[in-house]
Structure formats: structure tokens, C-alpha cells
Amino acid sequence: MNDKNNDRVRKMSFAVVYPHYITKAEKKGRNKAEVDEIIEWLTGYDGKALQEILDNKTNFGDFFANAKLHPNASMITGVICGYRVEDIEDTFMQQVRYLDKLVDELAKGKAMEKILRK
């Protein structure tokens, strides 16, 4: 992944991408509440904080800079978007891919307790 792509993602509004997470989950019979649960587990943002992020059109850079990443986030492994998550060196992009991977696992029907690394 190159720095130009990283900057583009960093500046992208989380509110633009969030509906795509919901749609991906719903197409596979999952729901918004489950996506929100994943986001809260990974970032520490509860429903109120998440709504503020969406309302303020917070960008991904600030979204992850202010998150309290779950201590088990490093247990998220596997391939997403052609990249092995655990091998991504850029911390920010790794965090973005963590979220992508969790939503992907949800859409693939994985049990929530496995997704949340319990």
C-alpha cells in the first residue's frame, strides 16, 4: 500500500463508508446492530459516540486516532482486500483493515463470539 492511498483513506469520511458496512452485512442476513457491536468492540465507540462521528463526518484518520483499540485486536488475522492483516506495517491502515476484516467475517456468517475474539 502506498502513502498516497493511505492519505486518501485517512481523509475519507467514516460516514461515507459506514453505510457500505451495513449494506454488506444486511445482504448476508446480518444487521446494523451487529455492525455497531463490532465497531464498539474494536474502537470503544458506543452508540452515542458513533452517531457523533457520523454526524460530524469524522474522517478515518481521526476515527482511529481517537479510538481505544481493543486489546485483542491483534488477534485479527487473515486476508482482506488482498493483504494479510497481521503483516500490514502501517498502523493506521492495519486498523482500517481490522474493521474491514471484522465486517467481512460478519457477512460470511461467522458467530459473533468468534468475530469479537472472545
C-alpha positions in Angstrom: 0.0 0.0 0.0 1.4 3.4 -0.9 1.4 6.6 1.0 -0.9 8.3 -1.5 -3.6 5.7 -1.0 -3.1 5.9 2.8 -3.6 9.6 2.8 -6.8 9.3 0.7 -8.2 6.7 3.1 -7.2 8.8 6.1 -9.1 11.8 4.8 -12.2 9.8 3.8 -15.3 10.4 6.0 -16.2 7.4 8.1 -19.9 8.4 7.4 -19.4 7.7 3.7 -18.1 4.1 4.3 -20.3 3.2 7.2 -23.5 2.6 5.1 -21.4 0.2 3.0 -20.6 -1.9 6.1 -24.3 -2.0 6.9 -25.3 -3.0 3.3 -22.6 -5.7 3.2 -23.9 -7.2 6.4 -27.6 -6.9 5.5 -27.1 -8.6 2.2 -26.0 -11.6 4.1 -28.8 -11.6 6.7 -26.9 -9.8 9.4 -27.9 -6.3 10.8 -26.8 -2.8 11.7 -26.8 -3.6 15.4 -24.2 -6.3 14.8 -22.0 -3.9 12.7 -22.3 -1.4 15.5 -21.3 -4.0 18.1 -18.2 -4.8 16.0 -17.3 -1.2 15.8 -17.8 -0.7 19.6 -15.7 -3.8 20.3 -12.8 -2.7 18.1 -12.8 1.0 18.8 -14.6 1.6 22.1 -17.1 3.9 20.5 -20.6 3.4 21.9 -23.8 4.2 20.0 -23.7 7.9 21.1 -20.1 8.4 20.1 -20.6 6.6 16.8 -23.6 8.8 16.0 -21.5 11.9 16.7 -18.7 10.6 14.4 -21.3 10.1 11.7 -23.0 13.5 12.2 -19.6 15.3 12.3 -18.4 13.4 9.2 -15.2 12.5 11.1 -12.5 11.2 8.8 -10.9 7.8 9.2 -7.7 9.3 10.4 -9.4 11.0 13.4 -11.8 8.0 13.8 -8.8 5.7 14.6 -6.6 8.3 16.3 -9.3 8.8 18.9 -10.3 5.1 19.2 -9.4 2.9 22.2 -8.5 -0.2 20.2 -9.5 -3.4 21.9 -6.5 -5.3 23.4 -7.4 -8.4 21.4 -7.4 -6.5 18.1 -4.0 -8.1 17.3 -5.8 -11.5 17.2 -7.5 -10.4 14.0 -5.7 -12.2 11.2 -6.2 -13.3 7.7 -6.5 -11.7 4.2 -8.7 -8.8 3.4 -8.5 -6.8 0.1 -5.5 -8.9 -0.9 -3.5 -8.0 2.2 -2.6 -10.2 5.2 -3.9 -8.1 8.1 -1.2 -9.1 10.6 1.6 -8.2 8.1 0.4 -4.6 7.4 3.2 -2.3 8.8 1.3 1.0 8.7 -0.6 1.1 12.0 -3.4 3.2 10.6 -4.0 1.0 7.5 -3.8 -2.1 9.7 -6.6 -0.7 11.9 -8.7 0.1 8.8 -8.2 -3.4 7.6 -9.1 -4.8 11.1 -12.5 -3.2 10.7 -12.9 -4.4 7.1 -12.0 -7.9 8.2 -14.5 -8.0 11.1 -17.3 -6.8 8.9 -16.3 -9.4 6.3 -16.4 -12.1 8.9 -19.9 -10.9 9.9 -21.1 -11.0 6.3 -19.7 -14.5 5.9 -21.8 -15.7 8.8 -19.2 -16.2 11.4 -20.5 -16.3 15.0 -20.3 -13.0 16.9 -18.2 -14.5 19.8 -15.6 -15.6 17.2 -15.6 -12.3 15.4 -15.1 -10.5 18.7 -12.2 -12.8 19.6 -13.7 -13.9 22.9 
